[in-house]
Amino acid sequence: MKSQIVEELGNAEVLLPSLIADGLRANDRVKARLSMLQEVGRRAASATGGHGSGVAPFDLGEECRAVGLDVAAMEALAGHATLVAGKVTAPGLGALGAGIWADVEAMIHAVGAGDAGAGDAGAGDAGAGDAGAGDAGATAARRLEALRAGTALGSGDALAPADILALTSLSAEGRDSLHRLIMDLHKDLNRLAASHAEEVLAGAHVYGLKAEDRPAVEAFMRGVEATRRLKFDHPGLATVATRAGDRLTIQNDIGETDAHVVVITQEADTITVTYSDVHRARAKFFVACFDDFPAQWSGLGTKSVEGLAEGGVFFLVTGRLTDTDRVAREAFLEALGAALVFLIDWNKARKTLRSWVPKADAVRILQWAARNRIGHRGFLEMGGSELVAAAVHHAAPTRIGFGERLDGVLGREAAVSFLEAVLRISAEALLDGSALRLARDRIEAELVGRLERVDTALLDVVIRQAGLAREVAVAIAQHVDDLAAGRGSDADELARRARAIEQKADRIALEARGEIARLDADPAVAQLVNRIEEAIDDLEQAAFIASLAPQGLDGALLAALGHLARLAVAGTEAAAMGVAATAEIPEGSRIDSEAALAAFGRLIEIEHEGDVAERAVTTQVLRGDFDLRAALAALELARALERSTDQLAGFGHLLHAQVLADLTK
């Protein structure tokens, strides 16, 4: 357990079980050390009396070994003991004394931690009669201070024999002694151990719980167990719960980072969450996991503690949920437990994702993974960035360059969606035990599918161009109809509008070509862009000629020109519908492929009808009696419109080839 940070957060009661165990181990050690102190005294006396050869062999080896003391060092300490100027002297005697004081301090620390929770902790027999309930640790600390002041133990490698006798024996006439203090502390520790017997409840190690505490612990552990498997082989998520006075405390270590801890307390109807983290961004992520609950959260404060592995600085945030019923409290506890697994290696996952998408999107992906209980540990286990790089290398080596982010190629939302799929597939593969090669193939297929959608998105540009072509064709048809009906028509506005549309289409085509080249997209898309642009050029030329046509053209001639203009309108509409259907074919829709092929057929029909209509105009002009201006206007307008239908037919052939290519993938 991360005891240093938990104590710093003011929740030491949850440490009590481990502190009791530490105190009992310290009791065993200090008894062995006191035996060593007595042995050193005896060896020194024997050596001074000239009886060194008759000294009994060192027989504390098993006792020292049992409590973790270095047997060789202890034997050497006893073997070199002697009396110098009336004092017991031995190399290492000072270190032995320091160990004795440290063990007693550990026992006092455990007893002191139990004072608040136990309430009935008192000191032992002699010397502790003034200790009231709940102050046994403080009383023992005062006794220890007085005892240390009266001896040189621990200050050097020499000690008076009288001090050894006083330290290792029970005093007479009610005077205090180190031996008596240790006995009293041992009694207190045994009493605490009896009242804090360990039980495992729903996977949590619990101590001293009351019946009303159990549902809260079980709710928290339901959440922990619901997502625990998503950490895979990573250590962490150990939970301890205990009661101290009126407060239930639940503590979880999360992962391995020293300052990464969550402590949850419940008093009456209030739940308080104390969360510490060395990463500010992860702390904010943790708080955001509980937006669905009416908890009040503090700002992120910075704290510093000496000795932590991360440099001692960490961020602290607290949350409070109050005035809720039991169902709401247990739901909050369950959500807390379930969220913890998504904090393990969170920053590592964020850094990995940041090499492929912007920082904000990396966090967004991790939030999605947490909400959907997928997590990121599977992604890291499968290789993390190397997993994505391998998919790029195999699926799109020419379209995504080394070091290039995915959002620059796929677009922001598609890149996020792809990485979400990577996290999902990774987790599923590890959970199901399926072949890792299959998982990598699925990831590559996801990338290929999104690259195809990039090509499909570029087809939207072609649809937009077809729409602009239709605008010009409709304007020409309306102008011709107005002339035929004798209605007024603004010829200059027709030419101006057509020219503006043609310039806009040129800009769109230029941008599309640049994007196609940058993304190394399907060359067929560029061919479609070029062909529809050429159709717009011919229609703009037709609009220019129509704007110059003289008033009073022959009605039959205008009717033929109107029919030809309407064929151009129909051609632009068929082109737009064909591209829209083609864009859906990668999704596997047979209906869309049939619609695209039908559009191709219609464009070919329109091209044939356009030829017939253009020849009809030519026949009327050459056989009729028209002035030169009217004849030239009719012929040039018919030819420009017919050329646009030719361009649209060529567009249809390109579309046909694209459809067949998609169907054979």
Summary of the structure (lengths in Angstrom):
residues: 665
radius of gyration: 43.4
end to end distance: 56.7
largest distance: 152.2
contacts: 2305
relative contact order: 0.06
helix: 67%
strand: 9%
